[in-house]
Each structure stands twice: as C-alpha cells, then as structure tokens.
Amino acid sequence: MNIVIPVNLKTLAKMFEDAGHKLYIVGGYIRNAAAGLSGSTDIDLASDVPSFALRGMLRTCRVVPVNKHLGTCTIAVNGSVFEYTPFRAETYAPGGAHRPVAVTQQASIRDDCRRRDFTCNALYYDVGGNKILDPFGGVADITNKIMRAAVSPEHVFSRDGLRLLRLVRQSAELGFEIDPATLETAKTCVAKLADISAERKQQELEKILSADLKYGVKDAHYTALTRLGDLGAWPYIIPEMTAAIGLAQNPQYHKYDVYEHTLQTVRVAPPEVRLAALFHDIGKAPSAEKEGNMYRHADMGAAITRVRLGQKGLRYPGPRVSETVKLVRDHMYDFNGMTGIGKLRQFIASDWDIMDKLIALKRADILGAGVLSEAPPLRIEEVYNQMKAESCPVALSDLKIDGNDVKTALPATDPKLIGVILRSLLDDVVMNPVLNAREWLLDQLPKRAAALPPPPAPTESATPLTETAPTTADAPTVESAVPKE
C-alpha cells in the first residue's frame, strides 16, 4: 500500500509523539490508498488529545476551532492545514437526525472505532509508527470491493439516517458492491431519512448526481440512483418518483418504463443537466392520472420541480430552481420539428440563457429512451447555431437603440410604453438580424408608436345607490349648481 505522507504532517506527528501521543490519519485518505484510487481527498487526523488541549501542546501551530460540539478544528503547520477531530464517543437521540446530542472527547480509540460507518472508512494509520490499525477488516473489504457496515448494520444505521445516503453514494463512487446484510438492514431503517434536514439531502443528491466524476467510476451516478430506489429512499427525497416505477410507455418510442427511462436519461446526460434530467418526466404519472395521457407532463413536471427543489423541498438556491424548472418545462418544445420558424426563433431568443443545456437535455432524453444509439440532428439546435452565426440580438440590451433614444424621438410617449415599442423592434430583428441598424430602428419609432392601441377612455365612477333620498342639506342649491360668469 503506497501512502504518501506530507513532510509537514510528519513534523506534526513528531510533536504529538514528543507529548506522549500517537497521531493517526483516518478515513478516506487511507481508504483510497488501500484501494489504489487516484482521486484526491482531504487528510483527516485523529488522536486521543481533546481539541481544547491542542493549543497548549502545539505552541508553534495555529489551531482554529471548526465545530466545538464535535471537537473538530484545523491545525496549521508551516503553511499546511489539516483537519483534526479527537477520538470521541457519541450519544444520539431516538430517530435518525444525524447530529449527536452528546459528545465525549476524552475517549479511547476503541470508542472512536464504534462510531465509524463502514469498514473501509474505519482504518487508522499511525503516522509515526508507519502502520495501519484495521479493527473491522476494512482492508479485506476494500480488496474485495465491498461496502460493509462497521460494528454491525443495526448499530450503524439505527442512529444516523444520513448514513443511508452515504452508503448509496460512496459505494457507487468507489465501484463497490453493498454487503447483503448491510443493504437489508438499511432498507429496514430507511424511514430515518425523514429526520434528515433538506439541506443534507440536497448535498447528498448533488454528490450522487456527480458520483462518476469523483474517482472516474463509469456510470456511478446511475448506479447510485438505482440503489436509492432499491433502498426505498425516494419517498423521503422526491416522493413523486415512486409513481414512475412501472409506468409503461409506448414501446415504439421507449424501451423502458418512465422510471428506468429517467435514470437512463440521467446516465447519458452531461453533469450540468443531470438534475433537470432527473425531474424531466416527473409529471408523466400525474398527467396520465388526471388527463388520461402524458401530453401535459412537461408543464405538470415543472410545477412539481419548483416545489420539490424550493424552500418547502430540498432548498436549492433560487436561480438553480428557476433554471431547472425552465428546462423541465421546455424539454418537449418542438419535439416533432413542426414549430413555425418565427415562433421557434422567438422561443430560442427567450430561452437563450439555457439553450445549450436545453439541447443537451433533449439529446439525453432521446438516448435515454433506449431505442436509438445516437441522437438525430435537432432542428432547434440547427436554428440556434444559425442565430449564433448571425450574431442575432436576443435581448433589449442587444438593440442598437435604447430607451433614451425613444424618449428623444418621441418625447410625448408614455414611459410605460417605451418597453413595448422596443420589444416590438426586437421581435423583428430576431427574425432578421440585419435590421438591427440604428438608422432603421430610429426610423421605425414613429410607426411603432402610431401602431400602439389607444389608451382606454376614462370611466365615470357610478354614484352609489342609497336606500334613502338625499336630504336638503345634501342637494346643491340653484346658485351653486350654475356656473358663475
């Protein structure tokens, strides 16, 4: 096993030894060395020294607390920074909320071993002694590419629901199979995902969708999504996904049911559109149920996507939600290539900011159907490329005139109508980019203003009806009712 130890880490380990303690590397760095993985990972350190005692022991190092509850801190040594967590014992409340309610820092390495999740992550490398401590047979499991619970599956999953998602994600990233006993126990504990925060689920889902990029394991993201389904986890992440399982599609166009088609679409999609690929057909089941067909699935899917990714769902950032909703909503646009060229150009201009991603999603959708081995040329892509070659204006800011020019040429124009006039000009130059010339645009302004509909005539306010006749005091006198000369 080739374990590369930075020089400054050896210096730090010597400081611990001089104080009568051993310093260990724990977790992923040692796991990856044992597995021969080249992907980078942080070096996590541990020992029996409580974090609150480090500053007194390491006077030449900079110690910065990160999480006082867990005792996590960073140690800076000659410009190198390492993350450190003392050996600890943890107590959890009932449920699977992930965060321990009590932490004891003054613990033994045996106590620390018992809080580890999987055997492959429960390796301790003694930096000064140049040896590995392997309490649960992690090296053998790494050699055999097996993800197995440390201590016991019941112990691992009974307290921390997030470990269910880590099981799925890490096993796929590493290219490992899941130990059958570990998987079966995970299934029985899946309801603990209900106790995990939306933010944590979002973070794990993001890592799952890019799992193949972590260590270069082919289709690891697809494997992880499949395992989420095997685990029964969808009701706690994207509940609508369960209705897609087994939902048949026209075999002329689809080899798979909606669920498998969705996962296959994510498999072939580039990373930047995988979230949209995961949601692109989420509206098919409700559309089939409510409409008797799937024609409106894109619109229904966009509404579901907004809820599931928004603040009442997985709490994605607003811009990410908006973009994903647009991609889901528009992924079927011009699917039959029959949209009029004018309407198509206007659509491309309005969706210009997501057009590359939309085309990528459309291609993935076609390949994910399992019928074609190669996506045919897309008409929308051809028109999009043509518009790029033409340097086609697609926004008001691309016009050769602006609102100030309209005010100067038409000073009496209602300011609220300036945007209307400019948008009418933009519609024309989207169709014919050569018209985006200042002289032509200025010449058009009086014509566009004249073509605007007249403002609505003011309406007289009706006198409210009363049940009693007006009093004499309320009625105007003859003198006051007649205008004076």
ABEGO torsion letter per residue (X at the ends): XBBBBBAAAAAAAAAAAAAGBBBBBBEAAAAAAAAGBABBBBBBBBBABBAAAAAAABAABBBBBABAAAGBBBBBBGGBBBBBBBBBBBBBBBEAAGBBABBBABBBAAAAAAABABAAAABBBBAAAGBBBBAAGAAAAAAAGBBBBBGBAAAAAAABAAAAAAAAAAAAAAGBBBBAAAAAAAAAAAAAAAABBAAAAAAAAAAAAAAAAAAGBBGAAAAAAAAAAAAGAAAAABAAAAAABGBBBBAAABABBAAAAAAAAAAABBAAAAAAAAAAAAAAAAAAAAAGBAAAAAAAAAAAAAAAABAABAGBBAAAAAAAAAAAAAAABGAAGABBAAAAAAAAAAAAAAAAAAAAAAAAAAAAAGABABBBBBAAAAAAAAAAAAGBBABAAABABBAAAAAAABAABBAAAAAAAAAAAAAAAAABAAABBAAAAAAAAAAAAAABBBBBBBBBBBBBBBABBBBAAABBBAAAABBBX
